[in-house]
Amino acid sequence: MKLEFQAKFLQHLNKKKSQEGFTLIELLVVIIIIGILAAIALPSLLGQVNKAKQSEARNNIGALNRAQQATYLEFGTFSTDTTLLGVAVGGGGNYLYTILTNDTSQVANNIANANTNVADQSPGKTLKSYLGLNGTVQGNNQTSEALTIAAACESTKVGNEGQVAALQTPEFETSGSTTIMKCPADFRNLSGKRN
């Protein structure tokens, strides 16, 4: 009898284990928790993607500004030719690059407008545009040589609203022996100095 009881008890335990599993409510709770976590993480992820795309434009504007200053020191004029500047900036990607100068080539704008014509239009509508300002100021009274000065500016607006369409003539602000270039309205200076 004892052996029969043990066999029936083991059958009962086996049967009970085969019926274990998740209930529908437990499964729904897990799915809801995963959905909430995804909803929290997705905006942060998309923000990081845009920051990475914008860092491309910031780096290129900085490289163009430095190349413009070197070109001015060598040739006495700013250039609109990226080949002469020696800087390769991609076109047709996230940003469209343009270089504008005034008639005397004493002012140059390096422009990185957000490309809103890319296949997926949603990123272009959330990217900021960038502007590199280059100009010359007169040196101190002893040397009276022309000095180049540059500023990198970021649009405070996104997409089409923040794009640069025309040559921006830089404004200068002198404080003691330091001269800084001011960014135009709706732009902020990336160097951390006053706008």
Buried (B, 14 or more C-beta within 10 A) or exposed (E): EEEEEEEEEEEEEEEEEEEEEEEEEEEEEEEEEEEEEEEEEEEEEEEEEBEEBBEBBBBBBBBBBBBBBEBBEEEEEBBBEBEEBEBEBEEEEBBBBBBBBEEEBBBBBBBBBBBBEBEEEEBBEBBBBBBBBBBBBEEEEEEEEBBBBBBBBBBBEBBEEBBBEEEBEBEEEEEEEEBBBBBBEEBBBBEEBEB
